[in-house]
Amino acid sequence: MTAVNLGIPSKRHEIEPLAERRKTRQLNVGGVLVGGGAPVSVQSMTTTKTSDIGPTLQQIAELTASGCQIVRVACPTQDDADALPIIARKSQIPVIADIHFQPKYVFAAIDAGCAAVRVNPGNIKKFDDKVGDIAKAAKAAGTPIRIGVNAGSLDKRLLAKYGKATPEALVESALWEASLFEEHDFRDIKISVKHNDPVVMIKAYRLLSQQCDYPLHLGVTEAGPAFQGTIKSAAAFGVLLADGIGDTIRVSLSAPPVEEVKVGNQILESLGLKERGLEIVSCPSCGRAQVDVYTLAEQVTAALEGMPVPLRVAVMGCVVNGPGEAREADLGVASGNGRGQIFVKGEVIRTVPESQIVETLVEEAIRLAEQMGADLPDELKELAGPVVQVH
């Protein structure tokens, strides 16, 4: 009997970037570099009341575990502002305070040690008059400011000028506010110009990218329920990121925020802007399929959730594309006639009955991860089987 050489998955799946990244200024948001060639970061926002410190920190921990790098918390009340110092101190990732309507909460967030502050110039009363004081406080504390323009809360002056939230109106609002900060020699600025229509949003960011060198935070605002919002965000982000535009992203979904983070990371991985983690390659099934590909793919995905290493696993259902895809993956199965050929690093190690495909793939995936020195979660360790031998 000969032991299979599991090895370490190669880098053959890495792809070249779609475009050169847009050159921007660089910000340090609580230790996460944004812009200036830094990797695109994934953000989300808590759904708890910020004043409920325990639940908010718990949700931040869940977001951190799912791959969120920066988190935003709402601050509509004094109680929320009072909670910011504890949350900013105890959060595992940088906290951005989201401020609307009340300029006083901007100062509270800066004093609380938040990593950055998001302001919406369209709905803060007499915001322009406060820019000088905000710039002074933020500069003294080293706190970056995001100028977050939204179509739904555009300054009334610009609505009157353009008639609606056009790309030009969004960009003019953002650049006007940035110019006010610049007058006070403050340029630690990040900008977003969000709209619920991906086409308008794309046009706005393209226009904005031509007129400033600030890092840009991408978002389709009010994108909708999980399916619709995912499609809108993926389409819009894909277009812009392929043009080299975008330094941070937030997928806005009417769904738990952890789902936003999963989608955001998957978008970046799909575009080659983030190291890929577990990737399941599975066929859509067709009349040639001789096994239940849908179920196999779902079961393998569920069993390997939390896999901490980049691993491509191919789950294929027929003999047309199956062997080729399985051979190109780190690990794969080409199925037919109630059986599956198991591939590891491009070579068949054995053939198993359909009923054993999932458990075999899971065991081999875990073994590959262990060969790479991965620190596996306990639930994955429990699934590991004996070392595979071939005759």
N, C-alpha and C positions, 0 to 999 in steps of 0.2 A: 504494500500500500504506500502511496506517495502523498505527502501532505501538499495541499494546495498553497501556492505562494500568493497570499492575499495582497501583500504590498500596500502602498499608499496610493490613493487615487491621484492620477496625474493632473496637470493643468491644461489638458488638451481641450477642455470645454470653455476656457476663457476666450472672450471675444474682444475685438478692438472697439473702442468707444465710437459711438455714432458720429460725434462731432467734437471739435475742440471746445472746451468749456469757455464761456464768456468770462473775460477778465474783469474782476471786480475788486473793490476794497475788501478787506477781511475784518470780521468782527470776532471777538471772543465772547461767546455767550455762556458764561458759567463754566468755562473749560472746553466747550464745544466750539471749534472753529467753524465759522460760516463765511463762505465766499473766499475769494483769493486762491482758488484751486483746491480748497478743502473738499472732502467728500460731501455729497448731498446728504443732508440729515433729515430724519423723519420726526415729525412732531404730531402731537395730538392734544386734546383738551379734556380736562376732567368734566364729568357731568354732575358731580356732587356739589352741594353748597360748600363753598370754600370755608365758611365759618364752622362747618362740621369737620374739624381737623382730623379726627381718626379715620372716618370713611374716605376723606380726600387723600390722605397719605396711603391708605390701603389701595385705592384706585391707582395712585401714582406707582406703587410697587408693582401692581399687575401690568401697567403699561411698560414699566422698565423691563420686566421679565419678557414681554412680548417684542422688545426691540425698539421701543420708543427712546429717542435721544434727548428731546426737549419737550417739556410739558407746559401747557398754558392753563391758568386758573382764572376764573371769573372773579371780578371784584366790584359788584354793584352796590355794596352796603358798607357801613362802617364796621360791622361785625366781621365781614370778609377781610377788610383791610387790617383789622386787629389780629387776624389769624395768620397773615402772611409771614411774619418773622419766624414762627415755628415751622410752617410748611416749607419755607425756603431753606431753613437750616436742616431739616430732617429728610427732605426729598433726596433720593439717590441720583436724580438727574436735574439739570438746571430748570428753574421755574420762571416762567414769564407771567407777569400780571397783566390781565386783560382789562383795560379801562375804557369805560364809556361815560359820557354825561358829566362826571364830576372830576375836574382837574386835581382836586385835593388828594384823590386816591393815587394819582401818579406819584406825588411826593411821598405818600405813605409806602408805596411799593419800593421806591428807591431806598428809603430809610430802612425798610424791612430786609434789604439785602437780596432782593429778587435779581435773577441773572439778567433780565431785560424787562422792558415794559412795552406793551402794545397800546398805542393810542389810536383812536378813530377820529380824525379831525372833522368828520361830517356831523358828529353828534355831541361834541363837547362844547358846551356854551362858552362863547368868547375864548375859544381855545387859542386863537392866534395871539391874544393878549398875554397868554401865560407861557408862550414858547421860550421867552428869554429866561424866566425863572426855572422852567423845566430843564432847559439846556444847561444852565449853571449847576443845578443839583445833580443831573445825570453825569455831567463831565467830572464833577468832584468825586462821585462814587464809582466812576468807570462803568456806568450802566448804559448799554446800548438801547436805542429806541426803535421800535418798529412802527412805521407809519402804515396803518392798515386801512386802506380805502375799500369800502364795500358798496356795491351797486344799490343795495337797499337802504343805505343811510348816507347817500351822497349829499354834500353841502348844497343847500337850497339855491345858493347863488349860481352854482354850476348847472343845477337842474334847469334853472330859468334860462341859462345861456344856451344849453345844448338840447333842451326839451326832454331828455331822458339820459340814462346812464350809458352813454356811448364810450367806446374805448378812449376817445380823446378826452372826455370829461373825467374819467377815472384817472388818467395819467396827469392831467392838469392839476387835479386835486392833490395828488401825491407829490408832484414836483413843487407845487406852491408851498406846501408845508415843509418840504425838505429845504427849500430856499430860506424859509424863516429860521430854521435851525442853523443853516449855514451862516446867516448874518451874525450869529453868536458863536461862530467858529466851532460848531458842533457837527461832526460828520460820522459819528458812530451810529449809522442809520441803516436799517433794513426796510424794504418797501414791499407791500403787497397791494394788488389791484384786483380784487375778486369780483366775480360775477357768476350768476347761476347758469348762464349760457356758455358752454365751452368755447364756442366760436368767438363771442365777444371777449371772453377772458383771454384767449390766445392772442387776439389782435391787440388787446391792451398791453399784455406783457411784451409782445414784440416791439410795440411802439415805445414803451418805457425803456426797454433794454438799449434802444438806440439813443436815448437822451440822458442817460446817467450811468455811473459806474458803481452804484450801490448794489449790494447783494439783494436778491429777490426771493421772497417767500411765495411759493406757488399754492394756489387753492382755487377750487371751484366751489363757491359758497352755496349753501343750501342745495347740495348736489342731489339729495333725496335718499330714499331707502337703499338698503345695502346693494342690491343688484344694479339699480339705475345709477346710484352714486359712484359705484365702482367703475362702471362703463364710462361715465362722463369724466371722472378724474383720470382714468388710465388713458383715455383718448387725448385729453388736453395736456396732461403731463408728458405723454409720449411725444407729442408734436414739439413742445417747447424744449424738453430735455434733449431731443434729437437735434435741436438747433443750438445746443449748448447753453440754453437759458434756464436758470433755476438753481438755487443754492440750498433751500430747504423746502419741504413739502408737507402739506397736511391734507389728508383725504377726509373730507367732511361727509359723514354718513349719518343717517337716522338709524343708528345701530350702536351697540356698545363700543366705546373708544378703542378697546383692544382690537376690534375688527378693523378700525381705521389704520392702525399701525401695521397689521398683517398685510393689508392691501398695499399700503405705502411701501413697505419693504419689498413686497413681491414685484411691484412696478419697477423699483430700482434694480432689483436682481435681474429682471427680464431684459432690461436695457443695458446690462453690463456695468451699471454704476455702483453696484454693491456686490461684494463677494457672495456668491450663491451658497445657500445652505442646502437643506434637503430639497431636491427637485425630482418630482415624479413625472416621467415621460410615459404617457399612456395613449393608446390609439382611441379614436372616437367610436370604434366598433363599426361593423358593417356586416353584410351578408356572408363575408368570408370567415368571420369570427367563430371559433369552435369552443370558446370558453366565455364565461360571464366577465368580460373585461371591466365593466362598471363596478361590480362588486369587488373584484380583485384590487383595482386601483384604490377604491375607497378604504378597504381594509388595510392595505399596506400603508396608505397615508396616515390613517388613524393610529396604527400601531407604532409608527416611527415619529410621531409628533414629539418635538423636543430634541430631535437629533442635533447635536451641537457641532457637526462638521459638514463641510460641503460634500454632498454625495448625490450623484445622479442615478436614479433607479428607474429602469424601463420596464413597464408592464404592458406586454404586447399580446394581441389575441389571435394572430394568424401567421402563416409561414411566408407571406409576401414581404412585409416590412419588418416583421418581428425579429428574425435573427440579426439583421443589420443594425437595428436600433438597440437591441440588447447587447450586441457586441461593442457598440460605441459608448455605452453607458459604463459606469463603474460597476454596476450590478444590474442584472436584468433577467427577464424570463420571456421566452418565445413559446407561446402556447399553441396546442393543437391536439385534436383527438383525445381530449380528456387528460393530457399530460403537459408538462412544462419543462423545457430545457433551461436550466439555470446557468447563467453566464456570470463569471467574476473576472473583471479586468480583460474582457474580450475572449475568454475561453470557457467552453462548456465544462462545468465541473460534475454535473450529474443531471439526470432526468427524474422528475418526481410526478406522482399523480396530482391531478388538479386540486384535490383536497389538501395537499401539503405545500402548495405553491406559496401561500402567504407566510406560513411559519418558517419556511426555508429562506425566503427573501429577507424576512425580519432578522433571522439568526445571522445570515451572511452580512447584512448591513451593520449589525451590532459588532460583528467581528472586525469588519473593516474599520469602523470607528475606533475600536480598541487598539487596533494596529497603529492608528494615527495618534494614539495617546490621549484620546478624548475622555473627559470626565463625564461619564454617562449618568443621567438621572436614574434613580433607583428603579423606577418602573420599566426602564429599558434593560437594565442589568438583569432583572428577573426573567426577561424573555430570552436571554442568551442561552444557546444550547452548547453541546460538545463540539470540539474542533472537528471540522469536516475532513474526511479522508476520501481519496478516489482510488480506484483500482487500476 
